Amino acid sequence: MKSFPFTMMFALLLGLGSFAFAGGNAPEKVSKKEVPREIGGLKPADYTDAPLRVVIERELAASPAELWRYLGNSKTLPLWLKQVKRVDLEKAVHAVNEQGATRVCRFGNTPLSEKIVYIAEERLFAYQAADNAMLSNHLGVIKIEPHGEGSRLTWYQFFDKGSSGMKSSMIKLMMPGMIKKCIKRLDKLARS
């Protein structure tokens, strides 16, 4: 297992985690009864036995098709996840997301590999980050559904703590704020 460098954790803390220390906002809690057995046709238990740690749901002005222009193409990730400087796709035939492909997100010189495990166009995108010091046994699921004139986006994060106690604790605090910022950027980009 590769070590998750301190510089990466520091960048995440500065860039994504400021919400945890400003205004007393607490991470959103997930109770055990809220854990879905199925999310839009995907069964999380087929990919991880980690607990559901974060669920963020937002109603957006952008349509599912408008959002998918960005979610369905890994090359656009740096536009809505600002800490990612570049994304390289491995094992992909096309330049967009494909089930089974690996996307390598570059945080400066620090890579983080994510395997794309499930895609249902304009509805669902699921990925697994490689085990690192901050988290392990990960599954991220982004679900999009039509809602009124726009859409409802729900982002689920399942994971176990990584090998570093402090860094693992920080990711649980930082992730909800990061996801909220990403969703806001996605909506703005999709409507532009």
Salt bridges, closest charged atoms under 4 A:
GLU28 OE2 - ARG58 NH2 3.81
GLU28 OE2 - LYS180 NZ 3.07
GLU57 OE2 - ARG152 NE 3.59
GLU59 OE2 - HIS147 NE2 3.22
GLU59 OE2 - ARG152 NH2 3.58
ASP88 OD2 - ARG86 NH2 2.78
ASP88 OD2 - ARG106 NE 3.17
GLU114 OE1 - ARG103 NE 2.64
GLU145 OE1 - LYS143 NZ 3.92
GLU145 OE2 - ARG152 NH1 3.80
ASP187 OD1 - ARG191 NE 3.36
